[in-house]
């Protein structure tokens, strides 16, 4: 599936990220479950990433890690 451009506002500036539909939907779901806006979650991810990692890549990694953490069985 091809990535599609999605608009975000980070610290008052419009930007766009190219994400596959599945990642975009998961990103929206995570934001909603956390009680955040997509712009707020994107800003949080943006602030945590290193400059050599693009925002879309950082969002994909965040989404993947978020779901992986929830799929792990609880430690005894």
C-alpha positions in Angstrom: 0.0 0.0 0.0 1.3 3.5 -0.9 1.8 6.1 1.8 -0.6 9.0 1.7 0.1 12.6 2.8 -1.5 13.7 6.1 -1.4 17.2 7.5 -0.3 18.0 11.0 0.4 21.2 13.0 3.5 21.1 15.1 4.1 24.1 17.4 1.9 26.3 15.2 3.5 25.2 11.9 1.7 23.1 9.3 3.6 20.1 8.0 2.7 16.8 6.4 3.8 13.2 6.8 3.4 10.4 4.4 2.1 7.3 6.1 0.4 4.1 5.0 -3.3 4.0 5.9 -2.8 1.3 8.5 -0.2 3.4 10.4 -2.3 6.6 10.1 -5.4 4.8 11.5 -3.3 3.3 14.3 -1.8 6.7 15.1 -5.3 8.2 15.4 -6.4 5.3 17.6 -3.4 5.7 19.9 -3.9 9.4 20.2 -7.6 8.9 21.1 -6.9 6.2 23.6 -4.3 8.4 25.3 -6.7 11.4 25.3 -4.5 13.4 23.0 -4.9 15.2 19.8 -3.0 13.9 16.8 -1.1 17.1 16.7 -0.2 16.7 20.4 1.0 13.2 20.0 2.9 14.1 16.8 4.6 16.9 18.8 5.6 14.5 21.5 7.1 12.1 19.0 8.8 14.9 17.1 10.4 16.2 20.3 11.7 12.7 21.2 13.2 11.9 17.8 16.8 12.5 16.7 17.4 14.9 13.8 18.5 12.2 11.4 15.1 10.3 11.8 12.2 11.7 9.8 8.9 12.4 11.5 7.0 9.7 9.4 9.6 7.1 10.4 9.4 8.2 14.0 5.6 7.9 14.0 5.8 4.4 12.4 8.3 3.3 15.1 6.2 4.8 17.9 3.0 3.0 16.6 4.9 -0.3 16.2 6.4 -0.1 19.7 3.1 0.9 21.3 1.4 -2.2 19.9 4.3 -4.5 20.7 4.3 -3.3 24.3 0.6 -4.2 24.6 1.1 -7.6 23.0 3.7 -8.7 25.5 2.5 -11.1 28.2 2.7 -9.6 31.8 5.8 -10.5 33.7 5.3 -12.8 36.6 
